[in-house]
Amino acid sequence: MELIEGLYLVTTTVLAGASATLAAFAVAAYRSSGRTAMAFLAVGFGLVVAAAVVTPVAGFRTSFANAEALLLINTGLLAASMALVAGSLAVYEPGTREFVIPESELSRLRDR
């Protein structure tokens, strides 16, 4: 394996790992809050993981014979993911709060 191939695999692994972590956080946030924005984030970061995994696998299997197709697929997945991440910022949900404090804790703080 050449140095450039090794570096490509390392950076791709870091990208996939970081994106998978962010997707997991977004899934956990969606489960606890039910906010649509968190679902958008989870799917968006999931697409980044897909792009990071599919592109090198397909590239190495085909010896990068059709680089234009690989770039098109990779860029398409990343564009869709960024659209979802941007969409998560645009979704407005009235009645939700950023910080949810249980009523028991809130009343304890008020009594002080």
KOLGU-4560 file (N, C-alpha, C; in nm, 3 decimals, padded with zeros to 5 digits):
<recs>
<n_xx: 00.086 n_yy: -00.118 n_zz: 00.000 ca_xx: 00.000 ca_yy: 00.000 ca_zz: 00.000 c_xx: 00.090 c_yy: 00.123 c_zz: 00.000 mol: A seq: 1 type: MET>
<n_xx: 00.053 n_yy: 00.217 n_zz: -00.085 ca_xx: 00.129 ca_yy: 00.341 ca_zz: -00.094 c_xx: 00.091 c_yy: 00.435 c_zz: 00.020 mol: A seq: 2 type: GLU>
<n_xx: 00.176 n_yy: 00.531 n_zz: 00.046 ca_xx: 00.153 ca_yy: 00.627 ca_zz: 00.154 c_xx: 00.021 c_yy: 00.701 c_zz: 00.135 mol: A seq: 3 type: LEU>
<n_xx: -00.007 n_yy: 00.746 n_zz: 00.014 ca_xx: -00.130 ca_yy: 00.823 ca_zz: -00.010 c_xx: -00.253 c_yy: 00.738 c_zz: 00.017 mol: A seq: 4 type: ILE>
<n_xx: -00.248 n_yy: 00.610 n_zz: -00.016 ca_xx: -00.361 ca_yy: 00.521 ca_zz: 00.011 c_xx: -00.381 c_yy: 00.502 c_zz: 00.161 mol: A seq: 5 type: GLU>
<n_xx: -00.272 n_yy: 00.487 n_zz: 00.234 ca_xx: -00.279 ca_yy: 00.474 ca_zz: 00.379 c_xx: -00.336 c_yy: 00.598 c_zz: 00.444 mol: A seq: 6 type: GLY>
<n_xx: -00.290 n_yy: 00.714 n_zz: 00.399 ca_xx: -00.342 ca_yy: 00.840 ca_zz: 00.453 c_xx: -00.490 c_yy: 00.856 c_zz: 00.422 mol: A seq: 7 type: LEU>
<n_xx: -00.530 n_yy: 00.814 n_zz: 00.302 ca_xx: -00.671 ca_yy: 00.820 ca_zz: 00.264 c_xx: -00.755 c_yy: 00.733 c_zz: 00.355 mol: A seq: 8 type: TYR>
<n_xx: -00.707 n_yy: 00.614 n_zz: 00.384 ca_xx: -00.782 ca_yy: 00.524 ca_zz: 00.473 c_xx: -00.788 c_yy: 00.578 c_zz: 00.616 mol: A seq: 9 type: LEU>
<n_xx: -00.680 n_yy: 00.637 n_zz: 00.664 ca_xx: -00.679 ca_yy: 00.693 ca_zz: 00.800 c_xx: -00.776 c_yy: 00.810 c_zz: 00.810 mol: A seq: 10 type: VAL>
<n_xx: -00.770 n_yy: 00.903 n_zz: 00.716 ca_xx: -00.859 ca_yy: 01.019 ca_zz: 00.724 c_xx: -01.005 c_yy: 00.979 c_zz: 00.705 mol: A seq: 11 type: THR>
<n_xx: -01.029 n_yy: 00.881 n_zz: 00.619 ca_xx: -01.165 ca_yy: 00.832 ca_zz: 00.599 c_xx: -01.218 c_yy: 00.764 c_zz: 00.724 mol: A seq: 12 type: THR>
<n_xx: -01.132 n_yy: 00.689 n_zz: 00.792 ca_xx: -01.173 ca_yy: 00.623 ca_zz: 00.916 c_xx: -01.206 c_yy: 00.725 c_zz: 01.024 mol: A seq: 13 type: THR>
<n_xx: -01.126 n_yy: 00.829 n_zz: 01.034 ca_xx: -01.153 ca_yy: 00.935 ca_zz: 01.132 c_xx: -01.285 c_yy: 01.005 c_zz: 01.099 mol: A seq: 14 type: VAL>
<n_xx: -01.307 n_yy: 01.035 n_zz: 00.972 ca_xx: -01.432 ca_yy: 01.099 ca_zz: 00.930 c_xx: -01.553 c_yy: 01.010 c_zz: 00.962 mol: A seq: 15 type: LEU>
<n_xx: -01.543 n_yy: 00.883 n_zz: 00.928 ca_xx: -01.655 ca_yy: 00.791 ca_zz: 00.954 c_xx: -01.679 c_yy: 00.775 c_zz: 01.104 mol: A seq: 16 type: ALA>
<n_xx: -01.573 n_yy: 00.765 n_zz: 01.182 ca_xx: -01.589 ca_yy: 00.750 ca_zz: 01.327 c_xx: -01.649 c_yy: 00.872 c_zz: 01.393 mol: A seq: 17 type: GLY>
<n_xx: -01.600 n_yy: 00.990 n_zz: 01.354 ca_xx: -01.654 ca_yy: 01.114 ca_zz: 01.412 c_xx: -01.800 c_yy: 01.133 c_zz: 01.371 mol: A seq: 18 type: ALA>
<n_xx: -01.831 n_yy: 01.104 n_zz: 01.246 ca_xx: -01.969 ca_yy: 01.120 ca_zz: 01.199 c_xx: -02.062 c_yy: 01.018 c_zz: 01.264 mol: A seq: 19 type: SER>
<n_xx: -02.014 n_yy: 00.897 n_zz: 01.285 ca_xx: -02.096 ca_yy: 00.795 ca_zz: 01.352 c_xx: -02.124 c_yy: 00.836 c_zz: 01.496 mol: A seq: 20 type: ALA>
<n_xx: -02.025 n_yy: 00.896 n_zz: 01.562 ca_xx: -02.044 ca_yy: 00.945 ca_zz: 01.698 c_xx: -02.148 c_yy: 01.055 c_zz: 01.701 mol: A seq: 21 type: THR>
<n_xx: -02.139 n_yy: 01.150 n_zz: 01.609 ca_xx: -02.237 ca_yy: 01.258 ca_zz: 01.603 c_xx: -02.376 c_yy: 01.205 c_zz: 01.570 mol: A seq: 22 type: LEU>
<n_xx: -02.384 n_yy: 01.106 n_zz: 01.482 ca_xx: -02.514 ca_yy: 01.046 ca_zz: 01.450 c_xx: -02.573 c_yy: 00.978 c_zz: 01.573 mol: A seq: 23 type: ALA>
<n_xx: -02.489 n_yy: 00.909 n_zz: 01.650 ca_xx: -02.537 ca_yy: 00.843 ca_zz: 01.772 c_xx: -02.588 c_yy: 00.945 c_zz: 01.874 mol: A seq: 24 type: ALA>
<n_xx: -02.516 n_yy: 01.056 n_zz: 01.889 ca_xx: -02.562 ca_yy: 01.162 ca_zz: 01.979 c_xx: -02.695 c_yy: 01.219 c_zz: 01.933 mol: A seq: 25 type: PHE>
<n_xx: -02.709 n_yy: 01.238 n_zz: 01.802 ca_xx: -02.833 ca_yy: 01.293 ca_zz: 01.747 c_xx: -02.949 c_yy: 01.196 c_zz: 01.768 mol: A seq: 26 type: ALA>
<n_xx: -02.924 n_yy: 01.066 n_zz: 01.752 ca_xx: -03.029 ca_yy: 00.966 ca_zz: 01.776 c_xx: -03.071 c_yy: 00.969 c_zz: 01.923 mol: A seq: 27 type: VAL>
<n_xx: -02.974 n_yy: 00.975 n_zz: 02.013 ca_xx: -03.005 ca_yy: 00.981 ca_zz: 02.155 c_xx: -03.084 c_yy: 01.109 c_zz: 02.188 mol: A seq: 28 type: ALA>
<n_xx: -03.046 n_yy: 01.220 n_zz: 02.128 ca_xx: -03.118 ca_yy: 01.346 ca_zz: 02.152 c_xx: -03.259 c_yy: 01.338 c_zz: 02.096 mol: A seq: 29 type: ALA>
<n_xx: -03.276 n_yy: 01.273 n_zz: 01.981 ca_xx: -03.410 ca_yy: 01.259 ca_zz: 01.924 c_xx: -03.498 c_yy: 01.171 c_zz: 02.013 mol: A seq: 30 type: TYR>
<n_xx: -03.441 n_yy: 01.064 n_zz: 02.063 ca_xx: -03.519 ca_yy: 00.974 ca_zz: 02.150 c_xx: -03.562 c_yy: 01.043 c_zz: 02.278 mol: A seq: 31 type: ARG>
<n_xx: -03.477 n_yy: 01.128 n_zz: 02.332 ca_xx: -03.512 ca_yy: 01.192 ca_zz: 02.459 c_xx: -03.600 c_yy: 01.315 c_zz: 02.439 mol: A seq: 32 type: SER>
<n_xx: -03.588 n_yy: 01.381 n_zz: 02.324 ca_xx: -03.664 ca_yy: 01.506 ca_zz: 02.306 c_xx: -03.776 c_yy: 01.494 c_zz: 02.204 mol: A seq: 33 type: SER>
<n_xx: -03.764 n_yy: 01.404 n_zz: 02.110 ca_xx: -03.863 ca_yy: 01.393 ca_zz: 02.004 c_xx: -03.856 c_yy: 01.505 c_zz: 01.902 mol: A seq: 34 type: GLY>
<n_xx: -03.750 n_yy: 01.583 n_zz: 01.905 ca_xx: -03.738 ca_yy: 01.698 ca_zz: 01.814 c_xx: -03.701 c_yy: 01.653 c_zz: 01.674 mol: A seq: 35 type: ARG>
<n_xx: -03.773 n_yy: 01.704 n_zz: 01.578 ca_xx: -03.750 ca_yy: 01.671 ca_zz: 01.438 c_xx: -03.609 c_yy: 01.710 c_zz: 01.394 mol: A seq: 36 type: THR>
<n_xx: -03.559 n_yy: 01.819 n_zz: 01.447 ca_xx: -03.424 ca_yy: 01.865 ca_zz: 01.411 c_xx: -03.319 c_yy: 01.758 c_zz: 01.442 mol: A seq: 37 type: ALA>
<n_xx: -03.337 n_yy: 01.687 n_zz: 01.551 ca_xx: -03.240 ca_yy: 01.583 ca_zz: 01.586 c_xx: -03.248 c_yy: 01.464 c_zz: 01.490 mol: A seq: 38 type: MET>
<n_xx: -03.367 n_yy: 01.436 n_zz: 01.440 ca_xx: -03.381 ca_yy: 01.329 ca_zz: 01.339 c_xx: -03.310 c_yy: 01.371 c_zz: 01.210 mol: A seq: 39 type: ALA>
<n_xx: -03.324 n_yy: 01.497 n_zz: 01.170 ca_xx: -03.255 ca_yy: 01.547 ca_zz: 01.052 c_xx: -03.104 c_yy: 01.531 c_zz: 01.070 mol: A seq: 40 type: PHE>
<n_xx: -03.054 n_yy: 01.568 n_zz: 01.188 ca_xx: -02.910 ca_yy: 01.556 ca_zz: 01.215 c_xx: -02.865 c_yy: 01.411 c_zz: 01.209 mol: A seq: 41 type: LEU>
<n_xx: -02.941 n_yy: 01.321 n_zz: 01.268 ca_xx: -02.904 ca_yy: 01.180 ca_zz: 01.270 c_xx: -02.893 c_yy: 01.125 c_zz: 01.128 mol: A seq: 42 type: ALA>
<n_xx: -02.990 n_yy: 01.154 n_zz: 01.045 ca_xx: -02.986 ca_yy: 01.106 ca_zz: 00.907 c_xx: -02.873 c_yy: 01.174 c_zz: 00.829 mol: A seq: 43 type: VAL>
<n_xx: -02.855 n_yy: 01.303 n_zz: 00.852 ca_xx: -02.748 ca_yy: 01.376 ca_zz: 00.784 c_xx: -02.611 c_yy: 01.319 c_zz: 00.815 mol: A seq: 44 type: GLY>
<n_xx: -02.582 n_yy: 01.297 n_zz: 00.942 ca_xx: -02.452 ca_yy: 01.241 ca_zz: 00.978 c_xx: -02.441 c_yy: 01.094 c_zz: 00.936 mol: A seq: 45 type: PHE>
<n_xx: -02.554 n_yy: 01.025 n_zz: 00.932 ca_xx: -02.554 ca_yy: 00.888 ca_zz: 00.880 c_xx: -02.512 c_yy: 00.884 c_zz: 00.733 mol: A seq: 46 type: GLY>
<n_xx: -02.555 n_yy: 00.982 n_zz: 00.656 ca_xx: -02.514 ca_yy: 00.989 ca_zz: 00.516 c_xx: -02.365 c_yy: 01.019 c_zz: 00.501 mol: A seq: 47 type: LEU>
<n_xx: -02.309 n_yy: 01.098 n_zz: 00.593 ca_xx: -02.165 ca_yy: 01.122 ca_zz: 00.591 c_xx: -02.091 c_yy: 00.991 c_zz: 00.615 mol: A seq: 48 type: VAL>
<n_xx: -02.140 n_yy: 00.911 n_zz: 00.709 ca_xx: -02.080 ca_yy: 00.781 ca_zz: 00.735 c_xx: -02.088 c_yy: 00.694 c_zz: 00.611 mol: A seq: 49 type: VAL>
<n_xx: -02.205 n_yy: 00.693 n_zz: 00.546 ca_xx: -02.222 ca_yy: 00.613 ca_zz: 00.425 c_xx: -02.123 c_yy: 00.657 c_zz: 00.317 mol: A seq: 50 type: ALA>
<n_xx: -02.108 n_yy: 00.788 n_zz: 00.297 ca_xx: -02.014 ca_yy: 00.838 ca_zz: 00.197 c_xx: -01.871 c_yy: 00.800 c_zz: 00.232 mol: A seq: 51 type: ALA>
<n_xx: -01.838 n_yy: 00.809 n_zz: 00.361 ca_xx: -01.702 ca_yy: 00.778 ca_zz: 00.405 c_xx: -01.669 c_yy: 00.630 c_zz: 00.393 mol: A seq: 52 type: ALA>
<n_xx: -01.769 n_yy: 00.544 n_zz: 00.401 ca_xx: -01.744 ca_yy: 00.400 ca_zz: 00.392 c_xx: -01.755 c_yy: 00.350 c_zz: 00.248 mol: A seq: 53 type: VAL>
<n_xx: -01.859 n_yy: 00.391 n_zz: 00.180 ca_xx: -01.886 ca_yy: 00.339 ca_zz: 00.045 c_xx: -01.780 c_yy: 00.382 c_zz: -00.056 mol: A seq: 54 type: VAL>
<n_xx: -01.737 n_yy: 00.507 n_zz: -00.049 ca_xx: -01.644 ca_yy: 00.558 ca_zz: -00.149 c_xx: -01.511 c_yy: 00.482 c_zz: -00.150 mol: A seq: 55 type: THR>
<n_xx: -01.442 n_yy: 00.465 n_zz: -00.037 ca_xx: -01.315 ca_yy: 00.391 ca_zz: -00.044 c_xx: -01.334 c_yy: 00.243 c_zz: -00.076 mol: A seq: 56 type: PRO>
<n_xx: -01.442 n_yy: 00.183 n_zz: -00.025 ca_xx: -01.465 ca_yy: 00.041 ca_zz: -00.055 c_xx: -01.482 c_yy: 00.024 c_zz: -00.206 mol: A seq: 57 type: VAL>
<n_xx: -01.568 n_yy: 00.106 n_zz: -00.265 ca_xx: -01.588 ca_yy: 00.098 ca_zz: -00.410 c_xx: -01.460 c_yy: 00.133 c_zz: -00.485 mol: A seq: 58 type: ALA>
<n_xx: -01.389 n_yy: 00.232 n_zz: -00.437 ca_xx: -01.265 ca_yy: 00.273 ca_zz: -00.503 c_xx: -01.160 c_yy: 00.164 c_zz: -00.505 mol: A seq: 59 type: GLY>
<n_xx: -01.137 n_yy: 00.102 n_zz: -00.392 ca_xx: -01.035 ca_yy: -00.003 ca_zz: -00.386 c_xx: -01.079 c_yy: -00.129 c_zz: -00.460 mol: A seq: 60 type: PHE>
<n_xx: -01.209 n_yy: -00.157 n_zz: -00.461 ca_xx: -01.257 ca_yy: -00.276 ca_zz: -00.534 c_xx: -01.242 c_yy: -00.258 c_zz: -00.685 mol: A seq: 61 type: ARG>
<n_xx: -01.255 n_yy: -00.135 n_zz: -00.732 ca_xx: -01.245 ca_yy: -00.110 ca_zz: -00.877 c_xx: -01.110 c_yy: -00.051 c_zz: -00.916 mol: A seq: 62 type: THR>
<n_xx: -01.016 n_yy: -00.047 n_zz: -00.823 ca_xx: -00.884 ca_yy: 00.014 ca_zz: -00.846 c_xx: -00.898 c_yy: 00.159 c_zz: -00.894 mol: A seq: 63 type: SER>
<n_xx: -01.000 n_yy: 00.225 n_zz: -00.846 ca_xx: -01.027 ca_yy: 00.365 ca_zz: -00.880 c_xx: -01.036 c_yy: 00.386 c_zz: -01.031 mol: A seq: 64 type: PHE>
<n_xx: -01.092 n_yy: 00.286 n_zz: -01.100 ca_xx: -01.102 ca_yy: 00.291 ca_zz: -01.246 c_xx: -01.197 c_yy: 00.401 c_zz: -01.293 mol: A seq: 65 type: ALA>
<n_xx: -01.303 n_yy: 00.426 n_zz: -01.219 ca_xx: -01.400 ca_yy: 00.528 ca_zz: -01.259 c_xx: -01.408 c_yy: 00.634 c_zz: -01.151 mol: A seq: 66 type: ASN>
<n_xx: -01.304 n_yy: 00.715 n_zz: -01.143 ca_xx: -01.293 ca_yy: 00.815 ca_zz: -01.037 c_xx: -01.405 c_yy: 00.918 c_zz: -01.042 mol: A seq: 67 type: ALA>
<n_xx: -01.452 n_yy: 00.951 n_zz: -01.163 ca_xx: -01.559 ca_yy: 01.050 ca_zz: -01.176 c_xx: -01.687 c_yy: 01.001 c_zz: -01.110 mol: A seq: 68 type: GLU>
<n_xx: -01.720 n_yy: 00.874 n_zz: -01.129 ca_xx: -01.841 ca_yy: 00.817 ca_zz: -01.067 c_xx: -01.826 c_yy: 00.814 c_zz: -00.916 mol: A seq: 69 type: ALA>
<n_xx: -01.707 n_yy: 00.780 n_zz: -00.867 ca_xx: -01.685 ca_yy: 00.779 ca_zz: -00.722 c_xx: -01.701 c_yy: 00.918 c_zz: -00.664 mol: A seq: 70 type: LEU>
<n_xx: -01.646 n_yy: 01.017 n_zz: -00.731 ca_xx: -01.659 ca_yy: 01.155 ca_zz: -00.683 c_xx: -01.804 c_yy: 01.201 c_zz: -00.688 mol: A seq: 71 type: LEU>
<n_xx: -01.876 n_yy: 01.163 n_zz: -00.792 ca_xx: -02.016 ca_yy: 01.201 ca_zz: -00.803 c_xx: -02.098 c_yy: 01.142 c_zz: -00.689 mol: A seq: 72 type: LEU>
<n_xx: -02.078 n_yy: 01.015 n_zz: -00.660 ca_xx: -02.152 ca_yy: 00.949 ca_zz: -00.552 c_xx: -02.114 c_yy: 01.010 c_zz: -00.417 mol: A seq: 73 type: ILE>
<n_xx: -01.984 n_yy: 01.028 n_zz: -00.395 ca_xx: -01.938 ca_yy: 01.085 ca_zz: -00.270 c_xx: -01.992 c_yy: 01.226 c_zz: -00.249 mol: A seq: 74 type: ASN>
<n_xx: -01.981 n_yy: 01.309 n_zz: -00.351 ca_xx: -02.029 ca_yy: 01.447 ca_zz: -00.341 c_xx: -02.180 c_yy: 01.451 c_zz: -00.326 mol: A seq: 75 type: THR>
<n_xx: -02.250 n_yy: 01.363 n_zz: -00.394 ca_xx: -02.397 ca_yy: 01.358 ca_zz: -00.381 c_xx: -02.440 c_yy: 01.323 c_zz: -00.240 mol: A seq: 76 type: GLY>
<n_xx: -02.375 n_yy: 01.222 n_zz: -00.180 ca_xx: -02.409 ca_yy: 01.185 ca_zz: -00.043 c_xx: -02.375 c_yy: 01.297 c_zz: 00.055 mol: A seq: 77 type: LEU>
<n_xx: -02.260 n_yy: 01.360 n_zz: 00.035 ca_xx: -02.221 ca_yy: 01.470 ca_zz: 00.124 c_xx: -02.313 c_yy: 01.591 c_zz: 00.107 mol: A seq: 78 type: LEU>
<n_xx: -02.355 n_yy: 01.619 n_zz: -00.016 ca_xx: -02.447 ca_yy: 01.731 ca_zz: -00.039 c_xx: -02.582 c_yy: 01.704 c_zz: 00.028 mol: A seq: 79 type: ALA>
<n_xx: -02.631 n_yy: 01.582 n_zz: 00.016 ca_xx: -02.758 ca_yy: 01.547 ca_zz: 00.082 c_xx: -02.744 c_yy: 01.557 c_zz: 00.233 mol: A seq: 80 type: ALA>
<n_xx: -02.630 n_yy: 01.513 n_zz: 00.285 ca_xx: -02.611 ca_yy: 01.519 ca_zz: 00.430 c_xx: -02.606 c_yy: 01.663 c_zz: 00.479 mol: A seq: 81 type: SER>
<n_xx: -02.537 n_yy: 01.749 n_zz: 00.407 ca_xx: -02.529 ca_yy: 01.889 ca_zz: 00.450 c_xx: -02.665 c_yy: 01.958 c_zz: 00.437 mol: A seq: 82 type: MET>
<n_xx: -02.744 n_yy: 01.918 n_zz: 00.338 ca_xx: -02.880 ca_yy: 01.974 ca_zz: 00.326 c_xx: -02.963 c_yy: 01.935 c_zz: 00.448 mol: A seq: 83 type: ALA>
<n_xx: -02.948 n_yy: 01.812 n_zz: 00.495 ca_xx: -03.022 ca_yy: 01.769 ca_zz: 00.614 c_xx: -02.971 c_yy: 01.840 c_zz: 00.740 mol: A seq: 84 type: LEU>
<n_xx: -02.840 n_yy: 01.857 n_zz: 00.752 ca_xx: -02.785 ca_yy: 01.928 ca_zz: 00.867 c_xx: -02.834 c_yy: 02.073 c_zz: 00.866 mol: A seq: 85 type: VAL>
<n_xx: -02.832 n_yy: 02.136 n_zz: 00.749 ca_xx: -02.885 ca_yy: 02.273 ca_zz: 00.739 c_xx: -03.034 c_yy: 02.275 c_zz: 00.768 mol: A seq: 86 type: ALA>
<n_xx: -03.105 n_yy: 02.174 n_zz: 00.721 ca_xx: -03.248 ca_yy: 02.165 ca_zz: 00.748 c_xx: -03.278 c_yy: 02.153 c_zz: 00.896 mol: A seq: 87 type: GLY>
<n_xx: -03.190 n_yy: 02.087 n_zz: 00.968 ca_xx: -03.211 ca_yy: 02.074 ca_zz: 01.113 c_xx: -03.204 c_yy: 02.209 c_zz: 01.182 mol: A seq: 88 type: SER>
<n_xx: -03.130 n_yy: 02.301 n_zz: 01.125 ca_xx: -03.122 ca_yy: 02.436 ca_zz: 01.182 c_xx: -03.244 c_yy: 02.519 c_zz: 01.145 mol: A seq: 89 type: LEU>
<n_xx: -03.307 n_yy: 02.486 n_zz: 01.033 ca_xx: -03.420 ca_yy: 02.563 ca_zz: 00.985 c_xx: -03.553 c_yy: 02.517 c_zz: 01.044 mol: A seq: 90 type: ALA>
<n_xx: -03.556 n_yy: 02.398 n_zz: 01.102 ca_xx: -03.682 ca_yy: 02.346 ca_zz: 01.156 c_xx: -03.713 c_yy: 02.419 c_zz: 01.286 mol: A seq: 91 type: VAL>
<n_xx: -03.829 n_yy: 02.480 n_zz: 01.289 ca_xx: -03.871 ca_yy: 02.551 ca_zz: 01.410 c_xx: -03.982 c_yy: 02.472 c_zz: 01.475 mol: A seq: 92 type: TYR>
<n_xx: -03.966 n_yy: 02.445 n_zz: 01.601 ca_xx: -04.066 ca_yy: 02.368 ca_zz: 01.675 c_xx: -04.110 c_yy: 02.447 c_zz: 01.797 mol: A seq: 93 type: GLU>
<n_xx: -04.224 n_yy: 02.514 n_zz: 01.787 ca_xx: -04.272 ca_yy: 02.591 ca_zz: 01.901 c_xx: -04.298 c_yy: 02.500 c_zz: 02.021 mol: A seq: 94 type: PRO>
<n_xx: -04.274 n_yy: 02.553 n_zz: 02.137 ca_xx: -04.303 ca_yy: 02.479 ca_zz: 02.258 c_xx: -04.189 c_yy: 02.392 c_zz: 02.309 mol: A seq: 95 type: GLY>
<n_xx: -04.080 n_yy: 02.385 n_zz: 02.233 ca_xx: -03.967 ca_yy: 02.306 ca_zz: 02.282 c_xx: -03.870 c_yy: 02.398 c_zz: 02.353 mol: A seq: 96 type: THR>
<n_xx: -03.796 n_yy: 02.341 n_zz: 02.444 ca_xx: -03.696 ca_yy: 02.417 ca_zz: 02.518 c_xx: -03.561 c_yy: 02.353 c_zz: 02.498 mol: A seq: 97 type: ARG>
<n_xx: -03.458 n_yy: 02.435 n_zz: 02.495 ca_xx: -03.323 ca_yy: 02.382 ca_zz: 02.480 c_xx: -03.281 c_yy: 02.304 c_zz: 02.605 mol: A seq: 98 type: GLU>
<n_xx: -03.309 n_yy: 02.359 n_zz: 02.720 ca_xx: -03.272 ca_yy: 02.293 ca_zz: 02.845 c_xx: -03.400 c_yy: 02.255 c_zz: 02.919 mol: A seq: 99 type: PHE>
<n_xx: -03.418 n_yy: 02.128 n_zz: 02.941 ca_xx: -03.538 ca_yy: 02.082 ca_zz: 03.009 c_xx: -03.499 c_yy: 02.046 c_zz: 03.153 mol: A seq: 100 type: VAL>
<n_xx: -03.558 n_yy: 02.116 n_zz: 03.248 ca_xx: -03.532 ca_yy: 02.090 ca_zz: 03.389 c_xx: -03.657 c_yy: 02.025 c_zz: 03.447 mol: A seq: 101 type: ILE>
<n_xx: -03.641 n_yy: 01.909 n_zz: 03.513 ca_xx: -03.758 ca_yy: 01.845 ca_zz: 03.573 c_xx: -03.828 c_yy: 01.939 c_zz: 03.671 mol: A seq: 102 type: PRO>
<n_xx: -03.960 n_yy: 01.928 n_zz: 03.676 ca_xx: -04.040 ca_yy: 02.016 ca_zz: 03.762 c_xx: -03.996 c_yy: 02.007 c_zz: 03.908 mol: A seq: 103 type: GLU>
<n_xx: -03.959 n_yy: 01.889 n_zz: 03.955 ca_xx: -03.915 ca_yy: 01.874 ca_zz: 04.094 c_xx: -03.788 c_yy: 01.954 c_zz: 04.121 mol: A seq: 104 type: SER>
<n_xx: -03.698 n_yy: 01.953 n_zz: 04.027 ca_xx: -03.572 ca_yy: 02.028 ca_zz: 04.041 c_xx: -03.599 c_yy: 02.179 c_zz: 04.032 mol: A seq: 105 type: GLU>
<n_xx: -03.689 n_yy: 02.216 n_zz: 03.945 ca_xx: -03.723 ca_yy: 02.356 ca_zz: 03.929 c_xx: -03.787 c_yy: 02.413 c_zz: 04.056 mol: A seq: 106 type: LEU>
<n_xx: -03.878 n_yy: 02.337 n_zz: 04.116 ca_xx: -03.941 ca_yy: 02.384 ca_zz: 04.241 c_xx: -03.841 c_yy: 02.389 c_zz: 04.354 mol: A seq: 107 type: SER>
<n_xx: -03.746 n_yy: 02.297 n_zz: 04.357 ca_xx: -03.642 ca_yy: 02.299 ca_zz: 04.460 c_xx: -03.557 c_yy: 02.424 c_zz: 04.445 mol: A seq: 108 type: ARG>
<n_xx: -03.525 n_yy: 02.463 n_zz: 04.321 ca_xx: -03.445 ca_yy: 02.583 ca_zz: 04.297 c_xx: -03.523 c_yy: 02.709 c_zz: 04.336 mol: A seq: 109 type: LEU>
<n_xx: -03.654 n_yy: 02.710 n_zz: 04.313 ca_xx: -03.736 ca_yy: 02.826 ca_zz: 04.346 c_xx: -03.748 c_yy: 02.845 c_zz: 04.497 mol: A seq: 110 type: ARG>
<n_xx: -03.745 n_yy: 02.738 n_zz: 04.574 ca_xx: -03.761 ca_yy: 02.744 ca_zz: 04.719 c_xx: -03.639 c_yy: 02.801 c_zz: 04.790 mol: A seq: 111 type: ASP>
<n_xx: -03.531 n_yy: 02.812 n_zz: 04.726 ca_xx: -03.409 ca_yy: 02.863 ca_zz: 04.791 c_xx: -03.415 c_yy: 03.008 c_zz: 04.818 mol: A seq: 112 type: ARG>
</recs>
